[in-house]
């Protein structure tokens, strides 16, 4: 008896809900833009921007996200000479990690320049390139960094392989190798 009473009460509730529905009157739509979005084309003209195009250039002087910072010296002979004369390392003696610099140097530089910087790397021994010894070169902190950043002669750029901190660590290690060679 109780089970039948439960079924009857549920049936009465369902009939009550269905009988109250009025199909002749539409439902209200609050915030219709959420239900019927306006489609935009990627590069269509728009009154929202001064030049009429949706895609905008970044604001002048902005820097993209990530480890990228602009390098103030151009990839020219004049830029190299200027970097050689005035560019100094931003790292102080507590931030220099020669072990990390050595590791990066052995990965990217030793194949040509040799592990001691004497210019006798694997490729130099096979006479594929002639990098020369650091002891014989007139290099400074700025010229080393500029060369790593842009490359020079047959050496390519390592700006994509090494981030800024790693480049400065390699510069410190190259300076150590040059000092060891000139002793």
Secondary structure, DSSP 8 states (H G I E B T S, - for coil): -HHHHHHHHHHHHHHHHHHH--TTS----SSHHHHS-----TT-B-TTSTTSBS-----TT---SSS----SS-SSHHHHHHHHHH---S--TTT--HHHHHHHHHHHTHHHH-TTSSS--HHHHTTS-----GGGS---HHHHHHHHHH-BTTB---TTTS-HHHHHHHHHHHHHHHHHHT-
